[in-house]
Amino acid sequence: MVAISLTISAVLAIILGIVVLVFPKLLRWAVGLYLIIFGVLQLTGNYLSFSPF
C-alpha cells in the first residue's frame, strides 16, 4: 500500500512540476492541491493498514 502512495505522489510531482514550468502563476494552486492529495493519501493509508485483531 505504501508503494502505491509513493508512486502516485511521484507522478503528481512530475506532472505538477511541468505545469509550474509552463504556467508559473499556477504555483500556488499546484502546491496546494499536491499537499491536499498527499495528506489525504497519508491519512487513508494509516487507516487502511489498521486492524483491530
PyMOL Python script that loads the backbone (N, CA, C, O; Angstrom):
from pymol import cmd

cmd.read_pdbstr("""\
ATOM      1  N   MET A   1       0.820  -1.200   0.000  1.00  0.00           N
ATOM      2  CA  MET A   1       0.000   0.000   0.000  1.00  0.00           C
ATOM      3  C   MET A   1       0.859   1.257   0.000  1.00  0.00           C
ATOM      4  O   MET A   1       0.496   2.255  -0.622  1.00  0.00           O
ATOM      5  N   VAL A   2       1.987   1.219   0.685  1.00  0.00           N
ATOM      6  CA  VAL A   2       2.851   2.380   0.745  1.00  0.00           C
ATOM      7  C   VAL A   2       3.471   2.655  -0.620  1.00  0.00           C
ATOM      8  O   VAL A   2       3.628   3.813  -1.006  1.00  0.00           O
ATOM      9  N   ALA A   3       3.821   1.607  -1.348  1.00  0.00           N
ATOM     10  CA  ALA A   3       4.443   1.783  -2.661  1.00  0.00           C
ATOM     11  C   ALA A   3       3.489   2.476  -3.620  1.00  0.00           C
ATOM     12  O   ALA A   3       3.923   3.280  -4.445  1.00  0.00           O
ATOM     13  N   ILE A   4       2.195   2.180  -3.526  1.00  0.00           N
ATOM     14  CA  ILE A   4       1.223   2.824  -4.403  1.00  0.00           C
ATOM     15  C   ILE A   4       1.146   4.312  -4.087  1.00  0.00           C
ATOM     16  O   ILE A   4       1.120   5.135  -5.002  1.00  0.00           O
ATOM     17  N   SER A   5       1.111   4.665  -2.818  1.00  0.00           N
ATOM     18  CA  SER A   5       1.045   6.078  -2.438  1.00  0.00           C
ATOM     19  C   SER A   5       2.290   6.829  -2.883  1.00  0.00           C
ATOM     20  O   SER A   5       2.203   7.969  -3.340  1.00  0.00           O
ATOM     21  N   LEU A   6       3.442   6.195  -2.752  1.00  0.00           N
ATOM     22  CA  LEU A   6       4.674   6.847  -3.181  1.00  0.00           C
ATOM     23  C   LEU A   6       4.708   7.008  -4.690  1.00  0.00           C
ATOM     24  O   LEU A   6       5.210   8.013  -5.194  1.00  0.00           O
ATOM     25  N   THR A   7       4.180   6.032  -5.418  1.00  0.00           N
ATOM     26  CA  THR A   7       4.131   6.127  -6.873  1.00  0.00           C
ATOM     27  C   THR A   7       3.204   7.247  -7.301  1.00  0.00           C
ATOM     28  O   THR A   7       3.538   8.023  -8.197  1.00  0.00           O
ATOM     29  N   ILE A   8       2.044   7.338  -6.671  1.00  0.00           N
ATOM     30  CA  ILE A   8       1.090   8.398  -7.006  1.00  0.00           C
ATOM     31  C   ILE A   8       1.690   9.764  -6.722  1.00  0.00           C
ATOM     32  O   ILE A   8       1.559  10.679  -7.535  1.00  0.00           O
ATOM     33  N   SER A   9       2.345   9.910  -5.584  1.00  0.00           N
ATOM     34  CA  SER A   9       2.926  11.210  -5.249  1.00  0.00           C
ATOM     35  C   SER A   9       4.077  11.562  -6.189  1.00  0.00           C
ATOM     36  O   SER A   9       4.275  12.734  -6.510  1.00  0.00           O
ATOM     37  N   ALA A  10       4.839  10.560  -6.634  1.00  0.00           N
ATOM     38  CA  ALA A  10       5.927  10.836  -7.567  1.00  0.00           C
ATOM     39  C   ALA A  10       5.387  11.297  -8.916  1.00  0.00           C
ATOM     40  O   ALA A  10       5.914  12.239  -9.507  1.00  0.00           O
ATOM     41  N   VAL A  11       4.340  10.637  -9.405  1.00  0.00           N
ATOM     42  CA  VAL A  11       3.741  11.027 -10.686  1.00  0.00           C
ATOM     43  C   VAL A  11       3.126  12.418 -10.573  1.00  0.00           C
ATOM     44  O   VAL A  11       3.271  13.234 -11.483  1.00  0.00           O
ATOM     45  N   LEU A  12       2.444  12.696  -9.471  1.00  0.00           N
ATOM     46  CA  LEU A  12       1.874  14.023  -9.266  1.00  0.00           C
ATOM     47  C   LEU A  12       2.962  15.091  -9.224  1.00  0.00           C
ATOM     48  O   LEU A  12       2.783  16.181  -9.768  1.00  0.00           O
ATOM     49  N   ALA A  13       4.073  14.788  -8.589  1.00  0.00           N
ATOM     50  CA  ALA A  13       5.161  15.752  -8.506  1.00  0.00           C
ATOM     51  C   ALA A  13       5.711  16.079  -9.893  1.00  0.00           C
ATOM     52  O   ALA A  13       6.002  17.238 -10.189  1.00  0.00           O
ATOM     53  N   ILE A  14       5.854  15.071 -10.737  1.00  0.00           N
ATOM     54  CA  ILE A  14       6.367  15.300 -12.088  1.00  0.00           C
ATOM     55  C   ILE A  14       5.379  16.128 -12.901  1.00  0.00           C
ATOM     56  O   ILE A  14       5.765  17.097 -13.555  1.00  0.00           O
ATOM     57  N   ILE A  15       4.110  15.747 -12.860  1.00  0.00           N
ATOM     58  CA  ILE A  15       3.090  16.470 -13.625  1.00  0.00           C
ATOM     59  C   ILE A  15       2.986  17.911 -13.162  1.00  0.00           C
ATOM     60  O   ILE A  15       2.964  18.825 -13.987  1.00  0.00           O
ATOM     61  N   LEU A  16       2.923  18.129 -11.857  1.00  0.00           N
ATOM     62  CA  LEU A  16       2.799  19.485 -11.340  1.00  0.00           C
ATOM     63  C   LEU A  16       4.067  20.302 -11.594  1.00  0.00           C
ATOM     64  O   LEU A  16       3.989  21.517 -11.776  1.00  0.00           O
ATOM     65  N   GLY A  17       5.214  19.661 -11.609  1.00  0.00           N
ATOM     66  CA  GLY A  17       6.438  20.369 -11.944  1.00  0.00           C
ATOM     67  C   GLY A  17       6.427  20.893 -13.372  1.00  0.00           C
ATOM     68  O   GLY A  17       6.859  22.016 -13.633  1.00  0.00           O
ATOM     69  N   ILE A  18       5.935  20.082 -14.287  1.00  0.00           N
ATOM     70  CA  ILE A  18       5.821  20.516 -15.683  1.00  0.00           C
ATOM     71  C   ILE A  18       4.817  21.650 -15.808  1.00  0.00           C
ATOM     72  O   ILE A  18       5.065  22.629 -16.512  1.00  0.00           O
ATOM     73  N   VAL A  19       3.689  21.524 -15.131  1.00  0.00           N
ATOM     74  CA  VAL A  19       2.664  22.574 -15.188  1.00  0.00           C
ATOM     75  C   VAL A  19       3.200  23.884 -14.639  1.00  0.00           C
ATOM     76  O   VAL A  19       2.924  24.944 -15.199  1.00  0.00           O
ATOM     77  N   VAL A  20       3.961  23.832 -13.556  1.00  0.00           N
ATOM     78  CA  VAL A  20       4.517  25.055 -12.966  1.00  0.00           C
ATOM     79  C   VAL A  20       5.517  25.696 -13.923  1.00  0.00           C
ATOM     80  O   VAL A  20       5.591  26.922 -14.009  1.00  0.00           O
ATOM     81  N   LEU A  21       6.283  24.884 -14.639  1.00  0.00           N
ATOM     82  CA  LEU A  21       7.221  25.447 -15.605  1.00  0.00           C
ATOM     83  C   LEU A  21       6.494  26.143 -16.750  1.00  0.00           C
ATOM     84  O   LEU A  21       6.957  27.168 -17.249  1.00  0.00           O
ATOM     85  N   VAL A  22       5.364  25.592 -17.164  1.00  0.00           N
ATOM     86  CA  VAL A  22       4.613  26.169 -18.277  1.00  0.00           C
ATOM     87  C   VAL A  22       3.774  27.359 -17.810  1.00  0.00           C
ATOM     88  O   VAL A  22       3.716  28.386 -18.485  1.00  0.00           O
ATOM     89  N   PHE A  23       3.129  27.216 -16.660  1.00  0.00           N
ATOM     90  CA  PHE A  23       2.247  28.262 -16.125  1.00  0.00           C
ATOM     91  C   PHE A  23       2.710  28.640 -14.712  1.00  0.00           C
ATOM     92  O   PHE A  23       2.183  28.101 -13.739  1.00  0.00           O
ATOM     93  N   PRO A  24       3.678  29.549 -14.573  1.00  0.00           N
ATOM     94  CA  PRO A  24       4.222  29.876 -13.244  1.00  0.00           C
ATOM     95  C   PRO A  24       3.188  30.423 -12.262  1.00  0.00           C
ATOM     96  O   PRO A  24       3.351  30.269 -11.051  1.00  0.00           O
ATOM     97  N   LYS A  25       2.127  31.059 -12.762  1.00  0.00           N
ATOM     98  CA  LYS A  25       1.132  31.623 -11.843  1.00  0.00           C
ATOM     99  C   LYS A  25       0.308  30.547 -11.151  1.00  0.00           C
ATOM    100  O   LYS A  25      -0.371  30.821 -10.162  1.00  0.00           O
ATOM    101  N   LEU A  26       0.364  29.328 -11.666  1.00  0.00           N
ATOM    102  CA  LEU A  26      -0.392  28.238 -11.049  1.00  0.00           C
ATOM    103  C   LEU A  26       0.366  27.555  -9.913  1.00  0.00           C
ATOM    104  O   LEU A  26      -0.075  26.532  -9.388  1.00  0.00           O
ATOM    105  N   LEU A  27       1.504  28.125  -9.539  1.00  0.00           N
ATOM    106  CA  LEU A  27       2.322  27.505  -8.498  1.00  0.00           C
ATOM    107  C   LEU A  27       1.555  27.331  -7.195  1.00  0.00           C
ATOM    108  O   LEU A  27       1.634  26.280  -6.559  1.00  0.00           O
ATOM    109  N   ARG A  28       0.814  28.359  -6.798  1.00  0.00           N
ATOM    110  CA  ARG A  28       0.046  28.253  -5.541  1.00  0.00           C
ATOM    111  C   ARG A  28      -0.972  27.127  -5.606  1.00  0.00           C
ATOM    112  O   ARG A  28      -1.098  26.341  -4.668  1.00  0.00           O
ATOM    113  N   TRP A  29      -1.692  27.051  -6.707  1.00  0.00           N
ATOM    114  CA  TRP A  29      -2.710  26.012  -6.850  1.00  0.00           C
ATOM    115  C   TRP A  29      -2.084  24.627  -6.917  1.00  0.00           C
ATOM    116  O   TRP A  29      -2.591  23.678  -6.319  1.00  0.00           O
ATOM    117  N   ALA A  30      -0.989  24.516  -7.640  1.00  0.00           N
ATOM    118  CA  ALA A  30      -0.334  23.218  -7.786  1.00  0.00           C
ATOM    119  C   ALA A  30       0.170  22.706  -6.434  1.00  0.00           C
ATOM    120  O   ALA A  30      -0.031  21.542  -6.087  1.00  0.00           O
ATOM    121  N   VAL A  31       0.816  23.574  -5.690  1.00  0.00           N
ATOM    122  CA  VAL A  31       1.349  23.173  -4.392  1.00  0.00           C
ATOM    123  C   VAL A  31       0.206  22.849  -3.430  1.00  0.00           C
ATOM    124  O   VAL A  31       0.271  21.871  -2.684  1.00  0.00           O
ATOM    125  N   GLY A  32      -0.824  23.664  -3.452  1.00  0.00           N
ATOM    126  CA  GLY A  32      -1.968  23.413  -2.574  1.00  0.00           C
ATOM    127  C   GLY A  32      -2.647  22.084  -2.866  1.00  0.00           C
ATOM    128  O   GLY A  32      -2.929  21.312  -1.949  1.00  0.00           O
ATOM    129  N   LEU A  33      -2.907  21.818  -4.128  1.00  0.00           N
ATOM    130  CA  LEU A  33      -3.543  20.544  -4.495  1.00  0.00           C
ATOM    131  C   LEU A  33      -2.651  19.354  -4.170  1.00  0.00           C
ATOM    132  O   LEU A  33      -3.126  18.328  -3.684  1.00  0.00           O
ATOM    133  N   TYR A  34      -1.379  19.494  -4.434  1.00  0.00           N
ATOM    134  CA  TYR A  34      -0.442  18.413  -4.122  1.00  0.00           C
ATOM    135  C   TYR A  34      -0.451  18.107  -2.625  1.00  0.00           C
ATOM    136  O   TYR A  34      -0.499  16.943  -2.226  1.00  0.00           O
ATOM    137  N   LEU A  35      -0.405  19.136  -1.816  1.00  0.00           N
ATOM    138  CA  LEU A  35      -0.384  18.913  -0.372  1.00  0.00           C
ATOM    139  C   LEU A  35      -1.680  18.299   0.124  1.00  0.00           C
ATOM    140  O   LEU A  35      -1.658  17.446   1.011  1.00  0.00           O
ATOM    141  N   ILE A  36      -2.810  18.720  -0.434  1.00  0.00           N
ATOM    142  CA  ILE A  36      -4.097  18.148  -0.036  1.00  0.00           C
ATOM    143  C   ILE A  36      -4.164  16.676  -0.419  1.00  0.00           C
ATOM    144  O   ILE A  36      -4.538  15.834   0.398  1.00  0.00           O
ATOM    145  N   ILE A  37      -3.803  16.368  -1.655  1.00  0.00           N
ATOM    146  CA  ILE A  37      -3.860  14.975  -2.106  1.00  0.00           C
ATOM    147  C   ILE A  37      -2.879  14.111  -1.319  1.00  0.00           C
ATOM    148  O   ILE A  37      -3.215  12.997  -0.919  1.00  0.00           O
ATOM    149  N   PHE A  38      -1.680  14.615  -1.098  1.00  0.00           N
ATOM    150  CA  PHE A  38      -0.684  13.861  -0.335  1.00  0.00           C
ATOM    151  C   PHE A  38      -1.166  13.612   1.093  1.00  0.00           C
ATOM    152  O   PHE A  38      -0.999  12.514   1.625  1.00  0.00           O
ATOM    153  N   GLY A  39      -1.761  14.628   1.708  1.00  0.00           N
ATOM    154  CA  GLY A  39      -2.280  14.471   3.064  1.00  0.00           C
ATOM    155  C   GLY A  39      -3.401  13.453   3.145  1.00  0.00           C
ATOM    156  O   GLY A  39      -3.445  12.644   4.071  1.00  0.00           O
ATOM    157  N   VAL A  40      -4.313  13.491   2.172  1.00  0.00           N
ATOM    158  CA  VAL A  40      -5.416  12.519   2.151  1.00  0.00           C
ATOM    159  C   VAL A  40      -4.874  11.112   1.966  1.00  0.00           C
ATOM    160  O   VAL A  40      -5.332  10.181   2.629  1.00  0.00           O
ATOM    161  N   LEU A  41      -3.907  10.945   1.075  1.00  0.00           N
ATOM    162  CA  LEU A  41      -3.322   9.619   0.867  1.00  0.00           C
ATOM    163  C   LEU A  41      -2.629   9.122   2.129  1.00  0.00           C
ATOM    164  O   LEU A  41      -2.708   7.937   2.452  1.00  0.00           O
ATOM    165  N   GLN A  42      -1.959  10.004   2.838  1.00  0.00           N
ATOM    166  CA  GLN A  42      -1.289   9.603   4.067  1.00  0.00           C
ATOM    167  C   GLN A  42      -2.295   9.189   5.137  1.00  0.00           C
ATOM    168  O   GLN A  42      -2.094   8.196   5.836  1.00  0.00           O
ATOM    169  N   LEU A  43      -3.373   9.950   5.260  1.00  0.00           N
ATOM    170  CA  LEU A  43      -4.384   9.620   6.265  1.00  0.00           C
ATOM    171  C   LEU A  43      -5.095   8.318   5.932  1.00  0.00           C
ATOM    172  O   LEU A  43      -5.284   7.479   6.813  1.00  0.00           O
ATOM    173  N   THR A  44      -5.489   8.134   4.693  1.00  0.00           N
ATOM    174  CA  THR A  44      -6.187   6.909   4.327  1.00  0.00           C
ATOM    175  C   THR A  44      -5.253   5.712   4.386  1.00  0.00           C
ATOM    176  O   THR A  44      -5.699   4.603   4.683  1.00  0.00           O
ATOM    177  N   GLY A  45      -3.986   5.903   4.114  1.00  0.00           N
ATOM    178  CA  GLY A  45      -3.028   4.811   4.217  1.00  0.00           C
ATOM    179  C   GLY A  45      -2.887   4.332   5.647  1.00  0.00           C
ATOM    180  O   GLY A  45      -2.769   3.130   5.885  1.00  0.00           O
ATOM    181  N   ASN A  46      -2.896   5.245   6.603  1.00  0.00           N
ATOM    182  CA  ASN A  46      -2.796   4.866   8.009  1.00  0.00           C
ATOM    183  C   ASN A  46      -4.052   4.158   8.486  1.00  0.00           C
ATOM    184  O   ASN A  46      -3.965   3.204   9.258  1.00  0.00           O
ATOM    185  N   TYR A  47      -5.215   4.608   8.040  1.00  0.00           N
ATOM    186  CA  TYR A  47      -6.451   3.984   8.481  1.00  0.00           C
ATOM    187  C   TYR A  47      -6.670   2.637   7.808  1.00  0.00           C
ATOM    188  O   TYR A  47      -7.221   1.725   8.425  1.00  0.00           O
ATOM    189  N   LEU A  48      -6.254   2.493   6.566  1.00  0.00           N
ATOM    190  CA  LEU A  48      -6.451   1.232   5.872  1.00  0.00           C
ATOM    191  C   LEU A  48      -5.536   0.140   6.424  1.00  0.00           C
ATOM    192  O   LEU A  48      -5.898  -1.035   6.364  1.00  0.00           O
ATOM    193  N   SER A  49      -4.392   0.478   6.947  1.00  0.00           N
ATOM    194  CA  SER A  49      -3.469  -0.525   7.480  1.00  0.00           C
ATOM    195  C   SER A  49      -3.822  -0.906   8.919  1.00  0.00           C
ATOM    196  O   SER A  49      -3.216  -1.822   9.476  1.00  0.00           O
ATOM    197  N   PHE A  50      -4.782  -0.225   9.523  1.00  0.00           N
ATOM    198  CA  PHE A  50      -5.184  -0.523  10.905  1.00  0.00           C
ATOM    199  C   PHE A  50      -6.040  -1.769  10.946  1.00  0.00           C
ATOM    200  O   PHE A  50      -7.014  -1.881  10.202  1.00  0.00           O
ATOM    201  N   SER A  51      -5.686  -2.705  11.806  1.00  0.00           N
ATOM    202  CA  SER A  51      -6.521  -3.903  12.000  1.00  0.00           C
ATOM    203  C   SER A  51      -6.731  -4.097  13.496  1.00  0.00           C
ATOM    204  O   SER A  51      -5.766  -4.100  14.260  1.00  0.00           O
ATOM    205  N   PRO A  52      -7.979  -4.257  13.924  1.00  0.00           N
ATOM    206  CA  PRO A  52      -8.258  -4.376  15.359  1.00  0.00           C
ATOM    207  C   PRO A  52      -7.854  -5.705  15.954  1.00  0.00           C
ATOM    208  O   PRO A  52      -7.906  -5.852  17.175  1.00  0.00           O
ATOM    209  N   PHE A  53      -7.450  -6.691  15.151  1.00  0.00           N
ATOM    210  CA  PHE A  53      -7.126  -8.009  15.698  1.00  0.00           C
ATOM    211  C   PHE A  53      -5.653  -8.173  15.916  1.00  0.00           C
ATOM    212  O   PHE A  53      -5.210  -9.227  16.373  1.00  0.00           O
TER     213      PHE A  53
END
""", "prot")
cmd.dss("prot")
cmd.show_as("cartoon", "prot")
cmd.util.cbc("prot")
cmd.orient("prot")
